[in-house]
Amino acid sequence: MACRTSNAAANDHRWEERAEPHLKLESGEVVAQHYCSRCDRDIVTILSWGKRHAAFASILCFYRLDDEVTARWLNEPCPGRRTLNDDADRKTAESRQAAPQAKRRLISKAD
């Protein structure tokens, strides 16, 4: 797994990403995962149209977080560590997944 580190996004995040996209949406669109090794945040970019989303990464898939979380994670400085507020944001995605009617799985690993 070849990864590269990028600080292209401002605010001192240390984004790590795979050299080649390896995930796709259930619709078949390819995405790239960006992970900050300093604060444990995940952002996914849908490559066909450049849209970015904050995401909660589980072992097999990512769960899209609210647009407010995406805006905050992309625009505020890197906190330099994992925060309790970010954990609360991730838990909202987990709790939505527990309810059968709230299937919001965004991304599955490509086979």
Beta strands, then each sheet from edge to edge (+ up, - down):
strand 1: 3-6
strand 2: 15-18
strand 3: 23-25
strand 4: 30-36
strand 5: 42-46
strand 6: 51-57
strand 7: 61-64
strand 8: 105-109
sheet 1: 1+ 2- 4+ 3- 8+ 7- 6+ 5-
end
